[in-house]
Amino acid sequence: MGSMKDVVVLRSSQKDVLIEEINQKLDENTKKVHFSIRPTINILASILTAAPNVEKITCPPSLYERTPKKIRTALKKIGISFEALLLTPGRPRSHPNWKISKVYDLEEKGYSAKEISDELKIPLTTVYYYLKKKA
């Protein structure tokens, strides 16, 4: 019996490159696969062809939500569990916490979003993002 690998993480976010990656990384010993692109029938067919014994397929929660019910049902029917899994919690913040706090301080002092953006030298869209997040 071949060695059972742990989760095979497919890193590609482009469909054609992903198909190539599937063919390189997966084999009959692959039991678990994680990927970060919206699963289409083609992608899943490629996974099942390359890894006929796969038992579990996971993807980030945001993609899981957008996966058609038809696909989830089809996987369930053939005995493959398909689940949401957060491997890496998003992109790291590009602004330090003190700067984010300052956005709120300046807003409380009556500064406009534009003034806050100029004062802290951060993009206006970022200021709006934090103000909306706080609300």
C-alpha positions in Angstrom: 0.0 0.0 0.0 1.4 3.4 -0.9 2.0 6.1 1.7 -1.0 8.2 2.5 -0.2 11.8 2.0 -1.8 14.4 4.0 -3.7 17.3 2.3 -2.4 18.2 -1.1 -2.8 22.0 -1.4 -3.3 23.3 -4.9 -2.0 26.8 -5.0 -2.9 27.9 -8.5 -5.7 30.5 -9.1 -5.8 30.1 -12.9 -7.8 27.3 -14.2 -5.5 26.0 -16.9 -2.5 26.1 -14.5 -4.5 24.4 -11.9 -5.4 21.5 -14.2 -1.6 21.1 -14.8 -0.9 21.2 -11.1 -3.6 18.6 -10.4 -2.0 16.2 -12.9 1.4 16.8 -11.3 0.6 16.6 -7.6 -2.3 14.1 -7.4 -2.2 10.4 -7.7 -4.1 7.3 -6.4 -2.7 7.8 -2.9 -4.2 11.3 -2.6 -7.0 11.3 -0.1 -7.5 15.0 0.7 -7.2 18.0 -1.7 -7.5 21.7 -0.9 -7.7 24.4 -3.5 -8.5 28.1 -3.7 -10.4 28.6 -6.9 -14.1 28.2 -7.5 -14.7 24.6 -8.2 -16.2 23.9 -11.6 -17.2 20.5 -13.0 -14.0 20.5 -15.1 -11.8 21.1 -12.1 -13.5 18.4 -10.0 -13.5 15.9 -12.9 -9.7 16.5 -13.2 -9.2 16.0 -9.5 -11.3 12.8 -9.6 -9.4 11.5 -12.6 -6.0 12.2 -11.2 -6.9 11.1 -7.6 -9.5 8.4 -8.0 -9.4 7.6 -4.2 -9.9 11.1 -2.9 -12.1 11.3 0.1 -12.2 14.9 1.0 -12.0 18.1 -1.0 -11.8 21.5 0.8 -11.8 25.1 -0.3 -11.9 28.5 1.5 -15.3 29.4 3.0 -15.9 32.3 0.6 -15.6 29.9 -2.4 -17.5 27.1 -0.7 -20.5 29.5 -0.3 -20.4 30.2 -4.1 -20.1 26.6 -5.1 -23.4 25.5 -6.9 -25.5 23.2 -4.8 -25.6 20.8 -7.7 -21.8 20.3 -7.4 -22.0 19.7 -3.7 -24.8 17.2 -4.1 -22.9 15.4 -6.9 -19.8 15.0 -4.7 -21.9 13.8 -1.8 -23.5 11.2 -4.0 -20.2 9.7 -4.9 -19.1 9.7 -1.3 -16.7 12.6 -1.3 -16.9 15.1 1.5 -16.7 18.7 0.4 -16.1 21.3 3.1 -15.1 24.8 3.8 -11.6 25.1 5.3 -9.7 28.2 6.1 -6.0 27.5 5.7 -4.7 31.0 5.8 -6.8 33.7 7.3 -6.8 36.3 4.6 -4.2 38.9 3.7 -2.2 40.5 6.5 -3.1 44.1 7.3 -1.0 46.6 5.5 -1.6 49.3 8.2 -0.5 49.1 11.8 -3.2 49.0 14.5 -2.2 52.5 15.8 -2.9 54.0 12.4 -6.3 52.3 12.2 -7.1 53.6 15.7 -6.1 57.1 14.5 -8.7 56.8 11.7 -11.4 56.4 14.3 -9.9 59.2 16.6 -9.8 61.7 13.7 -13.4 60.7 12.6 -14.6 61.4 16.2 -12.9 64.8 16.1 -15.0 65.6 13.0 -12.5 65.1 10.2 -13.9 64.1 6.9 -12.7 60.8 5.3 -10.7 62.8 2.8 -9.0 64.8 5.6 -8.2 61.6 7.4 -6.7 60.1 4.3 -4.5 63.1 3.7 -3.5 63.3 7.4 -2.5 59.7 7.7 -1.3 59.2 4.2 -3.5 56.2 3.6 -5.8 55.7 0.6 -9.3 57.2 0.8 -10.8 53.8 0.0 -9.0 52.3 3.0 -10.3 55.0 5.2 -13.9 54.3 4.0 -13.3 50.6 4.6 -12.3 51.1 8.2 -15.1 53.5 8.9 -17.7 51.2 7.4 -16.2 48.2 9.3 -16.6 50.1 12.6 -20.2 51.0 11.9 
